[in-house]
Protein backbone atom coordinates (compact mmCIF):
# COMPACT_ATOMS: atom_id res chain seq x y z
CA UNK A 1 0.00 0.00 0.00
CA UNK A 2 1.55 3.28 -1.13
CA UNK A 3 -0.18 6.39 0.19
CA UNK A 4 0.15 10.09 -0.51
CA UNK A 5 -1.17 13.13 1.32
CA UNK A 6 -0.99 16.53 -0.33
CA UNK A 7 -2.07 19.56 1.68
CA UNK A 8 -2.33 23.22 0.76
CA UNK A 9 -2.07 26.00 3.39
CA UNK A 10 -5.67 26.91 2.50
CA UNK A 11 -6.69 23.69 4.21
CA UNK A 12 -4.33 24.28 7.15
CA UNK A 13 -5.95 27.66 7.67
CA UNK A 14 -9.19 25.86 8.51
CA UNK A 15 -7.96 22.57 10.01
CA UNK A 16 -4.37 23.26 11.18
CA UNK A 17 -3.84 19.91 12.96
CA UNK A 18 -5.76 17.49 10.74
CA UNK A 19 -3.28 16.82 7.94
CA UNK A 20 -0.38 15.98 10.23
CA UNK A 21 -2.59 13.65 12.25
CA UNK A 22 -3.66 11.89 9.06
CA UNK A 23 0.00 11.51 8.15
CA UNK A 24 0.81 9.94 11.52
CA UNK A 25 -2.05 7.46 11.17
CA UNK A 26 -1.13 6.33 7.68
CA UNK A 27 2.60 6.22 8.46
CA UNK A 28 1.85 3.38 10.90
CA UNK A 29 0.53 1.33 7.97
CA UNK A 30 3.22 1.84 5.36
CA UNK A 31 5.02 4.36 3.13
CA UNK A 32 3.42 7.79 2.86
CA UNK A 33 4.48 10.64 0.62
CA UNK A 34 3.50 13.75 2.55
CA UNK A 35 3.75 17.12 0.80
CA UNK A 36 2.75 20.48 2.24
CA UNK A 37 2.66 22.99 -0.61
CA UNK A 38 3.80 26.58 -0.70
CA UNK A 39 0.90 29.04 -0.55
CA UNK A 40 1.28 30.03 -4.20
CA UNK A 41 1.56 26.45 -5.47
CA UNK A 42 -1.64 25.43 -7.28
CA UNK A 43 -0.28 22.61 -9.41
CA UNK A 44 -2.55 19.58 -9.89
CA UNK A 45 -1.85 16.59 -7.71
CA UNK A 46 0.04 14.35 -10.12
CA UNK A 47 2.52 17.15 -10.88
CA UNK A 48 3.46 17.31 -7.20
CA UNK A 49 4.05 13.68 -6.27
CA UNK A 50 7.52 12.23 -6.76
CA UNK A 51 6.24 8.94 -8.18
CA UNK A 52 2.49 8.99 -8.86
CA UNK A 53 2.46 5.66 -10.68
CA UNK A 54 2.91 3.72 -7.40
CA UNK A 55 0.27 5.56 -5.36
CA UNK A 56 -2.70 3.37 -4.42
CA UNK A 57 -4.54 5.71 -2.04
CA UNK A 58 -4.51 9.48 -2.07
CA UNK A 59 -5.69 12.24 0.26
CA UNK A 60 -5.97 15.69 -1.32
CA UNK A 61 -6.56 18.58 1.05
CA UNK A 62 -7.39 21.66 -1.00
CA UNK A 63 -5.07 20.47 -3.77
CA UNK A 64 -6.63 20.34 -7.26
CA UNK A 65 -7.06 17.19 -9.29
CA UNK A 66 -7.33 17.21 -13.09
CA UNK A 67 -8.47 14.62 -15.61
CA UNK A 68 -4.85 14.30 -16.70
CA UNK A 69 -3.92 13.46 -13.11
CA UNK A 70 -6.19 10.43 -13.17
CA UNK A 71 -4.30 9.01 -16.15
CA UNK A 72 -1.01 9.45 -14.30
CA UNK A 73 -2.22 7.44 -11.30
CA UNK A 74 -2.53 3.92 -12.77
CA UNK A 75 -2.45 2.12 -9.39
CA UNK A 76 -4.87 4.44 -7.60
CA UNK A 77 -7.68 2.58 -5.84
CA UNK A 78 -9.08 5.10 -3.35
CA UNK A 79 -9.06 8.88 -3.10
CA UNK A 80 -10.46 11.46 -0.69
CA UNK A 81 -10.60 15.05 -1.81
CA UNK A 82 -12.28 18.17 -0.60
CA UNK A 83 -14.43 20.41 -2.72
CA UNK A 84 -12.14 23.41 -2.27
CA UNK A 85 -9.64 21.88 -4.68
CA UNK A 86 -12.22 21.60 -7.43
CA UNK A 87 -13.61 25.04 -6.87
CA UNK A 88 -10.21 26.68 -6.70
CA UNK A 89 -8.99 25.03 -9.91
CA UNK A 90 -12.26 25.59 -11.70
CA UNK A 91 -12.32 21.97 -12.96
CA UNK A 92 -15.71 20.52 -13.79
CA UNK A 93 -16.63 18.30 -10.88
CA UNK A 94 -18.57 15.83 -13.00
CA UNK A 95 -15.68 15.39 -15.44
CA UNK A 96 -13.26 14.47 -12.66
CA UNK A 97 -15.71 12.07 -11.02
CA UNK A 98 -16.43 10.43 -14.36
CA UNK A 99 -12.72 9.92 -15.01
CA UNK A 100 -12.26 8.35 -11.57
CA UNK A 101 -15.32 6.14 -11.99
CA UNK A 102 -14.10 4.94 -15.39
CA UNK A 103 -10.89 3.84 -13.74
CA UNK A 104 -12.75 2.07 -10.91
CA UNK A 105 -11.37 4.45 -8.28
CA UNK A 106 -13.39 4.70 -5.08
CA UNK A 107 -14.09 8.32 -4.08
CA UNK A 108 -14.34 8.79 -0.31
CA UNK A 109 -16.17 11.62 1.40
CA UNK A 110 -16.91 12.48 4.98
CA UNK A 111 -20.13 10.84 6.15
CA UNK A 112 -21.09 13.51 8.67
CA UNK A 113 -19.94 16.50 10.69
CA UNK A 114 -19.56 14.41 13.81
CA UNK A 115 -15.95 15.40 14.24
CA UNK A 116 -16.75 18.56 16.22
CA UNK A 117 -19.92 17.48 18.00
CA UNK A 118 -18.18 16.73 21.29
CA UNK A 119 -16.21 19.98 21.25
CA UNK A 120 -19.28 22.13 20.61
CA UNK A 121 -21.45 20.28 23.13
CA UNK A 122 -18.82 20.57 25.87
CA UNK A 123 -18.41 24.25 25.07
CA UNK A 124 -22.16 24.69 25.36
CA UNK A 125 -22.04 23.10 28.79
CA UNK A 126 -19.13 25.34 29.78
CA UNK A 127 -21.03 28.46 28.67
CA UNK A 128 -24.07 27.27 30.59
CA UNK A 129 -22.14 26.77 33.82
CA UNK A 130 -20.26 30.04 33.34
CA UNK A 131 -23.53 31.92 32.91
CA UNK A 132 -25.26 30.22 35.84
CA UNK A 133 -22.43 31.24 38.19
CA UNK A 134 -21.42 34.49 36.42
CA UNK A 135 -17.83 33.26 36.23
CA UNK A 136 -16.60 35.67 33.49
CA UNK A 137 -18.16 38.67 35.22
CA UNK A 138 -16.61 37.76 38.57
CA UNK A 139 -13.24 37.13 36.94
CA UNK A 140 -13.30 40.58 35.35
CA UNK A 141 -14.48 42.33 38.51
CA UNK A 142 -11.61 40.83 40.55
CA UNK A 143 -9.15 42.43 38.16
CA UNK A 144 -10.77 45.85 38.11
CA UNK A 145 -12.36 46.34 41.53
CA UNK A 146 -11.44 44.96 44.99
CA UNK A 147 -15.10 45.31 45.95
CA UNK A 148 -15.60 41.95 44.27
CA UNK A 149 -14.49 40.49 47.62
CA UNK A 150 -17.02 42.51 49.60
CA UNK A 151 -20.13 40.44 50.28
CA UNK A 152 -21.67 42.92 52.70
CA UNK A 153 -25.43 43.14 52.10
CA UNK A 154 -26.93 46.52 51.22
CA UNK A 155 -26.87 48.77 54.26
CA UNK A 156 -24.82 46.22 56.14
CA UNK A 157 -27.94 44.38 57.29
CA UNK A 158 -28.79 40.93 56.02
CA UNK A 159 -32.21 40.44 54.49
CA UNK A 160 -33.88 37.79 52.33
CA UNK A 161 -33.06 37.67 48.64
CA UNK A 162 -30.15 40.11 48.53
CA UNK A 163 -26.39 39.77 48.36
CA UNK A 164 -24.87 37.77 51.19
CA UNK A 165 -21.71 35.93 52.19
CA UNK A 166 -19.79 34.55 49.18
CA UNK A 167 -22.83 34.89 46.95
CA UNK A 168 -22.04 35.88 43.38
CA UNK A 169 -25.13 34.81 41.44
CA UNK A 170 -27.79 37.11 40.03
CA UNK A 171 -31.21 35.96 41.29
CA UNK A 172 -32.92 37.94 38.52
CA UNK A 173 -31.82 35.26 36.05
CA UNK A 174 -31.51 31.48 36.10
CA UNK A 175 -28.54 30.86 38.37
CA UNK A 176 -26.92 28.43 40.77
CA UNK A 177 -26.56 24.74 39.99
CA UNK A 178 -27.51 23.01 36.77
CA UNK A 179 -29.05 20.25 38.87
CA UNK A 180 -32.78 20.66 39.11
CA UNK A 181 -33.05 23.15 36.26
CA UNK A 182 -35.58 22.77 33.45
CA UNK A 183 -33.41 22.56 30.33
CA UNK A 184 -35.19 22.75 26.98
CA UNK A 185 -33.28 21.98 23.78
CA UNK A 186 -34.20 22.60 20.16
CA UNK A 187 -32.66 19.60 18.42
CA UNK A 188 -31.59 16.07 19.31
CA UNK A 189 -28.76 15.57 16.87
CA UNK A 190 -25.02 15.19 17.17
CA UNK A 191 -24.43 18.29 19.31
CA UNK A 192 -27.80 18.66 20.99
CA UNK A 193 -28.01 15.07 22.22
CA UNK A 194 -24.55 15.30 23.78
CA UNK A 195 -25.46 18.55 25.52
CA UNK A 196 -28.71 16.99 26.73
CA UNK A 197 -26.78 14.03 28.13
CA UNK A 198 -24.36 16.29 30.00
CA UNK A 199 -27.21 18.28 31.54
CA UNK A 200 -29.13 15.13 32.42
CA UNK A 201 -26.16 13.55 34.16
CA UNK A 202 -25.63 16.74 36.17
CA UNK A 203 -29.19 16.46 37.44
CA UNK A 204 -31.17 18.74 35.13
CA UNK A 205 -34.69 17.93 33.95
CA UNK A 206 -34.24 17.85 30.18
CA UNK A 207 -36.72 17.94 27.30
CA UNK A 208 -35.95 18.30 23.59
CA UNK A 209 -37.78 18.82 20.32
CA UNK A 210 -36.63 17.33 17.04
CA UNK A 211 -39.14 15.85 14.58
CA UNK A 212 -36.36 14.19 12.56
CA UNK A 213 -34.65 12.38 15.44
CA UNK A 214 -35.41 8.78 16.34
CA UNK A 215 -36.49 7.72 19.80
CA UNK A 216 -32.98 6.42 20.73
CA UNK A 217 -31.62 9.98 20.43
CA UNK A 218 -33.87 11.02 23.31
CA UNK A 219 -33.53 7.84 25.33
CA UNK A 220 -29.73 7.78 25.32
CA UNK A 221 -29.47 11.46 26.24
CA UNK A 222 -31.98 11.29 29.08
CA UNK A 223 -34.24 13.87 27.44
CA UNK A 224 -38.02 13.71 27.37
CA UNK A 225 -39.36 14.12 23.86
CA UNK A 226 -41.44 17.26 23.33
CA UNK A 227 -43.75 16.96 20.33
CA UNK A 228 -44.52 20.66 19.83
CA UNK A 229 -41.85 23.32 19.43
CA UNK A 230 -44.35 25.95 20.57
CA UNK A 231 -44.62 24.18 23.94
CA UNK A 232 -40.91 23.60 24.46
CA UNK A 233 -39.82 26.90 25.95
CA UNK A 234 -42.81 27.95 28.02
CA UNK A 235 -41.41 26.60 31.30
CA UNK A 236 -37.72 26.73 30.36
CA UNK A 237 -35.10 27.92 32.78
CA UNK A 238 -32.40 27.16 30.21
CA UNK A 239 -33.27 27.24 26.50
CA UNK A 240 -30.73 25.93 23.99
CA UNK A 241 -31.42 26.03 20.22
CA UNK A 242 -28.87 23.50 18.91
CA UNK A 243 -29.59 22.61 15.29
CA UNK A 244 -27.38 23.31 12.26
CA UNK A 245 -28.21 26.29 10.10
CA UNK A 246 -29.95 25.18 6.90
CA UNK A 247 -32.67 26.64 4.74
CA UNK A 248 -35.22 24.69 6.77
CA UNK A 249 -33.86 25.79 10.17
CA UNK A 250 -33.16 29.46 9.42
CA UNK A 251 -35.44 31.44 11.73
CA UNK A 252 -36.82 28.22 13.21
CA UNK A 253 -36.95 29.79 16.68
CA UNK A 254 -39.29 32.68 15.98
CA UNK A 255 -39.99 35.90 17.82
CA UNK A 256 -43.07 34.20 19.26
CA UNK A 257 -40.89 31.44 20.72
CA UNK A 258 -38.46 33.98 22.17
CA UNK A 259 -41.24 36.09 23.61
CA UNK A 260 -42.79 33.02 25.26
CA UNK A 261 -39.65 32.26 27.29
CA UNK A 262 -40.12 32.97 31.01
CA UNK A 263 -38.47 36.08 32.39
CA UNK A 264 -34.98 35.28 33.66
CA UNK A 265 -34.47 32.30 31.31
CA UNK A 266 -30.91 31.63 30.11
CA UNK A 267 -30.54 31.18 26.33
CA UNK A 268 -27.50 29.18 25.15
CA UNK A 269 -26.30 29.59 21.53
CA UNK A 270 -23.41 27.51 20.18
CA UNK A 271 -24.40 26.30 16.69
CA UNK A 272 -25.62 29.25 14.59
CA UNK A 273 -27.42 32.43 15.57
CA UNK A 274 -29.45 32.40 12.36
CA UNK A 275 -31.70 29.66 13.68
CA UNK A 276 -33.20 32.28 16.02
CA UNK A 277 -35.00 35.55 15.54
CA UNK A 278 -32.04 37.54 16.83
CA UNK A 279 -33.89 40.85 16.84
CA UNK A 280 -36.37 39.44 19.37
CA UNK A 281 -33.60 37.81 21.40
CA UNK A 282 -31.54 40.99 21.46
CA UNK A 283 -34.54 43.02 22.55
CA UNK A 284 -35.29 40.78 25.52
CA UNK A 285 -31.62 40.41 26.57
CA UNK A 286 -31.01 44.16 26.40
CA UNK A 287 -34.18 44.72 28.40
CA UNK A 288 -32.75 42.45 31.13
CA UNK A 289 -35.57 39.97 30.62
CA UNK A 290 -33.33 37.08 29.48
CA UNK A 291 -29.73 36.03 30.05
CA UNK A 292 -27.55 34.92 27.14
CA UNK A 293 -24.55 32.61 26.84
CA UNK A 294 -23.42 32.72 23.22
CA UNK A 295 -20.52 31.68 21.00
CA UNK A 296 -22.36 32.68 17.79
CA UNK A 297 -24.02 35.94 16.82
CA UNK A 298 -26.07 37.57 14.09
CA UNK A 299 -23.12 39.84 13.28
CA UNK A 300 -19.61 38.37 13.29
CA UNK A 301 -17.28 39.69 14.38
CA UNK A 302 -19.30 41.73 16.85
CA UNK A 303 -18.13 45.34 16.81
CA UNK A 304 -16.54 46.44 20.10
CA UNK A 305 -19.45 48.79 20.76
CA UNK A 306 -22.12 46.14 20.34
CA UNK A 307 -24.53 46.49 23.27
CA UNK A 308 -24.42 42.76 24.02
CA UNK A 309 -20.77 42.92 24.98
CA UNK A 310 -19.83 43.28 28.61
CA UNK A 311 -23.35 43.04 29.99
CA UNK A 312 -23.99 41.51 33.40
CA UNK A 313 -26.50 39.10 31.86
CA UNK A 314 -24.37 37.98 28.88
CA UNK A 315 -21.48 35.52 28.59
CA UNK A 316 -19.83 35.72 25.17
CA UNK A 317 -17.01 34.04 23.22
CA UNK A 318 -15.79 34.66 19.63
CA UNK A 319 -17.22 31.66 17.72
CA UNK A 320 -14.57 29.10 18.65
CA UNK A 321 -16.59 26.25 20.18
CA UNK A 322 -15.93 23.65 17.51
CA UNK A 323 -12.41 23.63 16.15
CA UNK A 324 -10.41 22.14 18.98
CA UNK A 325 -7.28 20.06 18.43
CA UNK A 326 -9.49 17.08 19.25
CA UNK A 327 -11.96 18.06 16.51
CA UNK A 328 -9.04 18.34 14.08
CA UNK A 329 -7.78 14.87 14.90
CA UNK A 330 -11.31 13.45 14.84
CA UNK A 331 -11.77 15.01 11.37
CA UNK A 332 -8.79 13.02 10.12
CA UNK A 333 -9.73 9.82 11.94
CA UNK A 334 -13.30 9.80 10.62
CA UNK A 335 -12.13 10.36 7.05
CA UNK A 336 -9.36 7.77 7.08
CA UNK A 337 -11.68 5.22 8.68
CA UNK A 338 -13.65 5.19 5.42
CA UNK A 339 -10.68 3.85 3.46
CA UNK A 340 -10.44 0.09 3.03
CA UNK A 341 -8.63 -1.69 5.89
CA UNK A 342 -4.99 -2.50 5.21
Secondary structure, DSSP 8 states (H G I E B T S, - for coil): --EEEEE-HHHHTT-TTHHHHHHHHHHTTS-EEEEE--TT----GGGTSS-GGG--EEEEES----HHHHHT-TT--EEEE-HHHHHHHT--HHHHHHHHHHTT-EEE----SGGGHHHHHHHHHHHHHHHHHTHHHHHHHHHH-GGGG----GGG---TTS--TT----TTSS-S-STT-EEEEE--SHHHHHHHHHHHHTT-EEEEE-TTS-HHHHHHHT-EE-S-HHHHTTT-SEEEE-----TTTTT-B-HHHHHHS-TT-EEEE-S-GGGB-HHHHHHHHHTTSSEEEES--SSSS--TT-TTTT-TTEEE--S-SS--HHHHHHHHHHHHTTS---
